[in-house]
Amino acid sequence: MNLFPDDELFQSYKRSVSKYDLPDTDLTLIDGFIPKIDADRYYKHLLANTDWREYSMDIYGKTLVAPRMVAWYEDANNRGANPKTPPFTSELNEIRQFVQNQTGIYFNSVLLNLYRNGSDGVGWHSDKEENFGKNAIIASVSFGETRMFKLRHKFKKDLPVVEIPLHHGAFLLMAGTTQSFWQHQIPKTVKDQLPRINLTFRQVKRQLP
């Protein structure tokens, strides 16, 4: 795996906003959200300096290792936060500020996913309400190789699968009832792929004692 690819491999996309006209969701894509000079810098820094870890999950009684690497950061003053969870770094705070300036929403945590190559991905799922509350707002920022983000409606099977390419520096906002009515995935691919990093900013909601 080439951890430090030439920045020119990742195309610079002009800023454009796409609002998707789909039922039961509030979905917005902004290409060119992070300027390329900043996106290149964040990509290199996060790739080299994040404490990437394997993620294990239990499926039908078997423990499987997810086909990607992950990292979790959270505000240190979150009530009930795990004391071992690292706080936001200065770079993550910078990216969070881009997101907050766009949305007007404060996010207290971020999940980072590293897709090392085309063999890494994530299957169909919705984010759990018990962790982030009903109608959770999730703000996603991507760096590195373009990967396809797919969505499918949970109940309206006649609706086609939606495909959204997430480019270097792109921003995707999932709001409204998206998590209640839609599932999403990043499928694996046989194509040669350089690493991709995705940050999903979230609002952790915990029950007070």
C-alpha positions as CSV (number, residue, x, y, z in Angstrom):
1,M,0.0,0.0,0.0
2,N,1.4,3.4,-1.0
3,L,0.8,5.6,2.0
4,F,2.1,8.8,0.5
5,P,0.8,9.1,-3.1
6,D,1.4,12.0,-5.3
7,D,-1.2,14.7,-4.5
8,E,-1.8,15.1,-8.2
9,L,-3.5,11.7,-8.3
10,F,-6.4,13.3,-6.5
11,Q,-8.3,15.7,-8.8
12,S,-9.4,19.1,-7.6
13,Y,-13.2,19.5,-8.0
14,K,-14.9,22.8,-8.3
15,R,-17.3,23.7,-5.5
16,S,-20.8,22.6,-6.4
17,V,-23.9,21.9,-4.3
18,S,-26.3,19.0,-5.0
19,K,-29.6,18.7,-3.1
20,Y,-31.1,15.3,-3.6
21,D,-34.9,15.1,-4.3
22,L,-35.6,11.8,-2.6
23,P,-38.4,10.7,-0.2
24,D,-37.8,10.4,3.5
25,T,-34.4,12.0,3.5
26,D,-32.5,15.3,3.7
27,L,-29.3,14.7,1.7
28,T,-26.9,17.3,0.5
29,L,-23.5,16.9,-1.3
30,I,-20.9,19.6,-1.7
31,D,-18.0,18.8,-4.0
32,G,-14.9,20.9,-3.5
33,F,-16.0,21.6,0.1
34,I,-12.4,21.5,1.4
35,P,-10.0,23.4,-0.9
36,K,-7.5,21.0,-2.5
37,I,-4.4,22.5,-0.8
38,D,-6.1,21.8,2.5
39,A,-7.5,18.5,1.5
40,D,-4.1,17.3,0.4
41,R,-2.5,18.4,3.7
42,Y,-5.3,16.8,5.9
43,Y,-5.0,13.6,3.9
44,K,-1.3,13.2,4.4
45,H,-1.5,14.1,8.1
46,L,-4.4,11.9,9.0
47,L,-3.0,8.9,7.1
48,A,0.3,9.1,8.9
49,N,-0.7,10.3,12.3
50,T,-4.0,8.7,13.2
51,D,-4.0,5.8,15.6
52,W,-5.7,3.5,13.2
53,R,-7.2,0.3,14.7
54,E,-8.9,-2.8,13.6
55,Y,-12.6,-3.0,14.4
56,S,-14.1,-6.3,15.4
57,M,-17.9,-7.1,15.2
58,D,-20.1,-10.0,16.2
59,I,-22.2,-11.4,13.4
60,Y,-24.3,-14.5,14.0
61,G,-22.2,-15.6,16.9
62,K,-18.9,-15.1,15.1
63,T,-16.3,-12.4,15.7
64,L,-15.2,-10.8,12.4
65,V,-12.7,-8.1,11.7
66,A,-14.2,-5.3,9.6
67,P,-12.5,-4.7,6.2
68,R,-11.3,-1.2,7.1
69,M,-9.4,0.6,9.9
70,V,-11.1,3.0,12.3
71,A,-10.4,5.7,14.9
72,W,-12.7,7.6,17.2
73,Y,-12.3,11.0,18.8
74,E,-14.6,12.8,21.1
75,D,-14.7,16.1,23.1
76,A,-13.1,15.4,26.5
77,N,-15.9,17.2,28.4
78,N,-18.7,14.9,27.0
79,R,-20.6,13.5,29.9
80,G,-19.9,9.8,30.1
81,A,-17.1,9.8,27.5
82,N,-14.6,7.0,27.8
83,P,-11.5,8.5,29.4
84,K,-9.4,6.5,27.1
85,T,-11.0,8.1,24.0
86,P,-8.6,10.7,22.5
87,P,-9.8,14.3,22.3
88,F,-10.0,16.2,19.0
89,T,-6.6,17.0,17.5
90,S,-5.9,20.5,16.1
91,E,-6.4,19.2,12.5
92,L,-9.7,17.5,13.4
93,N,-10.8,20.7,15.0
94,E,-9.9,22.6,11.8
95,I,-12.0,20.3,9.7
96,R,-14.8,20.4,12.3
97,Q,-14.8,24.2,12.0
98,F,-15.3,23.9,8.2
99,V,-18.3,21.6,8.9
100,Q,-19.8,23.8,11.6
101,N,-19.5,27.0,9.5
102,Q,-21.5,25.2,6.8
103,T,-24.2,23.6,9.0
104,G,-24.4,25.8,12.1
105,I,-24.3,22.6,14.1
106,Y,-21.8,21.6,16.8
107,F,-20.6,18.0,16.5
108,N,-19.0,16.5,19.6
109,S,-17.4,13.4,18.1
110,V,-16.0,12.0,14.9
111,L,-15.5,8.5,13.5
112,L,-12.6,8.1,11.0
113,N,-12.6,5.2,8.5
114,L,-9.6,4.2,6.5
115,Y,-10.3,2.3,3.3
116,R,-6.8,1.0,2.5
117,N,-7.6,-0.3,-1.0
118,G,-10.5,-1.7,-3.0
119,S,-10.8,-4.7,-0.7
120,D,-12.0,-2.5,2.1
121,G,-15.6,-1.3,2.4
122,V,-18.6,-1.3,4.6
123,G,-21.9,-3.2,4.1
124,W,-25.5,-1.9,4.1
125,H,-26.4,-0.3,7.4
126,S,-28.1,2.7,9.1
127,D,-26.6,4.5,12.1
128,K,-28.1,3.4,15.4
129,E,-30.5,5.8,17.1
130,E,-29.5,4.7,20.6
131,N,-26.1,6.2,20.0
132,F,-27.0,9.4,18.2
133,G,-30.7,10.0,18.8
134,K,-33.7,10.0,16.5
135,N,-33.2,11.8,13.2
136,A,-29.4,11.9,13.7
137,I,-27.5,14.5,11.6
138,I,-24.3,13.1,10.3
139,A,-21.7,15.2,8.4
140,S,-19.2,13.3,6.3
141,V,-15.9,14.6,4.8
142,S,-13.8,12.5,2.4
143,F,-10.2,12.7,1.5
144,G,-8.2,10.6,-1.0
145,E,-9.4,8.1,-3.6
146,T,-12.9,8.5,-4.9
147,R,-15.2,5.8,-3.7
148,M,-18.9,5.2,-4.5
149,F,-21.4,5.8,-1.7
150,K,-24.7,3.9,-2.2
151,L,-28.1,4.4,-0.6
152,R,-31.2,2.2,-0.7
153,H,-34.6,2.8,0.8
154,K,-35.5,0.3,3.6
155,F,-39.2,-0.1,2.6
156,K,-39.8,1.3,-0.9
157,K,-38.2,-1.4,-2.9
158,D,-39.3,0.1,-6.1
159,L,-36.9,3.0,-5.6
160,P,-33.5,2.5,-7.4
161,V,-30.3,2.5,-5.5
162,V,-28.7,5.9,-5.3
163,E,-25.0,6.2,-6.2
164,I,-22.9,9.2,-5.1
165,P,-19.2,9.4,-5.9
166,L,-17.4,10.9,-2.9
167,H,-14.4,12.8,-4.2
168,H,-11.3,14.2,-2.5
169,G,-12.5,17.1,-0.3
170,A,-16.2,16.3,-0.7
171,F,-18.9,16.9,2.0
172,L,-22.1,14.9,2.5
173,L,-24.8,15.8,5.0
174,M,-27.3,13.2,6.0
175,A,-30.2,14.7,8.0
176,G,-33.9,14.4,8.6
177,T,-35.2,10.9,8.6
178,T,-32.4,9.5,6.5
179,Q,-31.2,6.9,9.1
180,S,-34.8,5.7,9.8
181,F,-35.7,5.1,6.1
182,W,-32.4,4.6,4.3
183,Q,-29.4,2.3,4.4
184,H,-26.0,3.2,3.0
185,Q,-22.8,1.4,2.1
186,I,-19.3,1.7,0.6
187,P,-19.0,-1.4,-1.6
188,K,-15.7,-3.2,-2.2
189,T,-14.2,-3.0,-5.7
190,V,-11.7,-5.1,-7.7
191,K,-10.3,-1.8,-9.1
192,D,-6.9,-0.7,-7.9
193,Q,-7.6,2.0,-5.3
194,L,-5.4,4.3,-3.3
195,P,-6.3,4.9,0.4
196,R,-9.4,6.8,1.2
197,I,-10.2,8.5,4.6
198,N,-13.7,9.4,5.6
199,L,-14.6,11.5,8.6
200,T,-18.2,11.3,10.0
201,F,-19.0,14.0,12.5
202,R,-21.7,13.1,14.9
203,Q,-23.6,14.3,18.0
204,V,-23.2,11.6,20.7
205,K,-26.3,11.5,22.9
206,R,-25.9,9.7,26.2
207,Q,-28.4,9.0,29.0
208,L,-27.7,11.0,32.1
209,P,-27.4,9.0,35.3
